[in-house]
Amino acid sequence: MTEENRYLTVVLIVMGTLILWMYSVKFSVAHDHNHPELDSWFRSLHAKDGAWCCDGNDAEIADWDMQDGHYRVRIDEQWVDVPEGSVVEGPNKVGGARVWPYYTSGRPNVRCFLPGSMT
């Protein structure tokens, strides 16, 4: 194999890896950094049970609905029931729902859920 062919092979492998990575990454922007006036609001959010939700950077835009009078959200393509204590009360300044997930033994759970407009 010539030096040129080795270089081309490496370039193709790197490009292929990047393309696969781009398709596998979940792209969702929870906090629009073009609106820094919302930073302090995001940092102030906490759930009914008192858990702090963090600053919005670790939140995900949430696909949600209601079932049997309780919220549920889709995390990693599976529906997860939102514990009542994880709901954030008060106005939603960004409109769409947000969820702050965490994982236990690889299974998604909800630290905080900010209800919003259904999409």
ABEGO torsion letter per residue (X at the ends): XBAAAAAAAAAAAAAAAAAAAAAABBBBBABBAABAAAAAAAAABBBAAGBBAEAGAABBBBBBBBBGGBBBBBBGGBBBBBBAAABBBEBBAAGBBBBBBBBBGGBBBBABBBBBBBX
